[in-house]
């Protein structure tokens, strides 16, 4: 079984009626709902207003793949919690950063760059093109692309390190393009950044989005027992 934790800042859905209408159980609730139907996943959720921001060492130890959605309250996640999440990834925990989590503390720690990008919220459509049809994350996406009727426009330049593997490019009604599906490896852990998921649009109910996120869980799950690599002094080899 793959143990999945869906962490959501869960602020818009509490404070804004229009967003609550789209995600009455929160974005984390919508994601946990479709992931929970997979027989090989055990899913739980955590949110910012939970004790210790919902993140403890025990939770991370018991999580194979962690989702992260945040937007207006990145600053409320203490630096120590962000460092704990980074360290869990380095030891082998898989991590999926969604949409505006590009500016979350754990993502920036793991990337080492500003992660800035350009954006525009006009409700444009987005087309997501599969770059690598053989990649496990895009299996089940027919015809090489899919379309979301409304998404927030994110545009290049996206200030991230060159992805180890770029699997999706987003293209918007206004002509902008964006690296919308990026894979990284950091020490033992795998990371997937996925651009769609603006809180005002029903993105996480889309079948193709759900397919990608389910695939991403299986791709990011640890392949070997988690382990922190250290820096031992070594003697000469005996022969
Ligand atoms: Zn957004």
Boltz pocket constraint, residues with backbone or C-beta under 6 A from the ligand:
constraints:
  - pocket:
      binder: B
      contacts: [[A, 99], [A, 100], [A, 152], [A, 197], [A, 198], [A, 199]]
      max_distance: 6.0
